[in-house]
């Protein structure tokens, strides 16, 4: 089986004029020039003892350094462990230990936390990237790197995702799942050599890393890489680089549609606007169609466990037929509603969505969690509630697992609760997600009133800032006289959500809001 590096190498010959742009760095590379840098990183990694099967963490924003390291790992057969740039010290340390990381590329400005320097065998900082390549390449002069040809069971990536467990789960991917998702995505959206695709999703997340970073070169498209997302920056790049293909989560699109902002830019180059990652409203799809043309908008569904691509609408279908649905199973993927389903109000079958196919992960790092996620027929239970019509089209309507999706990122309430409960004087906190028009959901922490009165909210916020990534920190803090429970004594989070939602208009940030 060919590696992504091999495919990139072939593309560099086939498409000599195609390029990768890094506007924030002032850099532009032809495919061949970019691969020269990849080769240099591969030699440097080999020179410092990294080889097939070794785990290497990539922590940082979207940069040429990140991408070169990623493809260098593909070349030598090492395992990439992408870490979100929003993660804080404790989260990075947990991931590094859980994955058995041998080398960490810390590609963010500022000093590296001491705990990481002491716990990880080797760390390369952003200011040392060039020196790392130079020094180890000098020692590797004349050394030919052995060709790496991945087998189906080879581990190539460990991507951590939040869910119902207290800590993020390590999702293991091999060449088959990654290759299937990347190539199926490229075919579904109709990407070709004349396209200019924008990458402003986090490259450390499965959507940006696999569906975009690992697909564009196969057909010779140009790629424009934005270091991070801002609405104004996105619109400027579309206008300046005449981007033709966009991929964003709903929140990112929603922030574009400020009338005084979007009207300043020429978006006529866009011929494909794909949205996925969380619930997509009819209002958002309408706004996207107005901005980019009604035939140019497509919704899809995926998750880290299926390399981010399982259901999609397909631009070969009429826009009226697509609507806001997640679409149909793509490529080599199959989908079904789990047995024991019910019937939705509009007469469709409704229940837990199950997936199987070549795009599925090898499993989780935790074998027990892996075993519990598949049934006897080989179907993976997603924990998402879907409904399906007679034509085989799916809609994602809810979740049957306790998870929050904020700005397209999965957040484990249990993980946040455990961190809050480690603050002196608090125990039994509850965390829920509340629907938000821009972010999809916002995070609300619920405390008992008696505990809240003794809590210094500024100290609590400072405490969480050190231990939780920005996206996981509560947007609001609420205090209730008692935590509602069900008839069998379980915490009733639906009741908590209803109470918070009924008062959402009067909640204030950075303080404790007493309800009831």
URKAZI-V752210 format. One line per field, one symbol per residue. phi: phi as a letter, one per 40 degrees, with the letter a starting at -180 (. if undefined). psi: psi as a letter, one per 20 degrees, with the letter a starting at -180 (. if undefined). A space follows every 50 residues. Layout:
phi: ???
psi: ???
//
This chain:
phi: .ccccdccccccccbcccabbbdcbgbbbcdcccccccccccccccccgc adgccbcbbiccbccdcccdccccccgcbcbcbdcccbdccccccccccg ccabccbbchccddccccbbdabbcdcbdccdcccccccbdgcccccbbc cdcccbabbcbcacccbcccccbbcccccccccccdcccgcacccbccbb ccccbccccccbcbbdccbgccbbbcdacbcccccccdcccfcbbbbacd dccdccccdcccccbcbcccbabbbahadbcccccccccccbgccbbaba aaadcbfgabbacgccbddcccfbccgbdbfccbaacddgcbbcccgcca iccbbaicccccicdccccdcccbcccgccccgbcbbbcccgcbbcbabb bcabbbggbcbcdcccdccccccdgbagcbbbbbdbcccgabcbcbbcdc ccccccccccccccccbbcdcccdcbbbbbdaccbccbgcdccccccccc ccbdcbcbcfacccbg
psi: pqrhgghggghhghmhiqrppnhhikqpprgggghghghghgggghhjjp apiqppqooraorhgghggghhhhgijrppnpppiiqrghggggggghil phpponlqqrqpqhhghhhphppprgijgghgggghhhijpipppqpooq rhjpphqoppqqciqhqqpoppqahggggggghhgghgikpaiiqoppnj qpiiqhghgghfhjhhhhjkqqpoopgrpqgghghghgggjlphpqorrg ggghihkogighiiqojihpipopprhappqhgggghghhhiphijppqr prrhhkkjogqqgpiiqqhhhgcjribrpqcjqqqrpqqjraprhjjqqp appqqraiiqrharhohhhghiiqaijjppohjppqqpahjjpqppiaqj qnqpookjpppohgggghggiippipqkqqprpppphgigqqppppqqgg hhhjpohhhgggghhiipqgiiqphqpqpqhqpqrrhjjqpnhghggggg hijhhjpqrkrpopq.
//
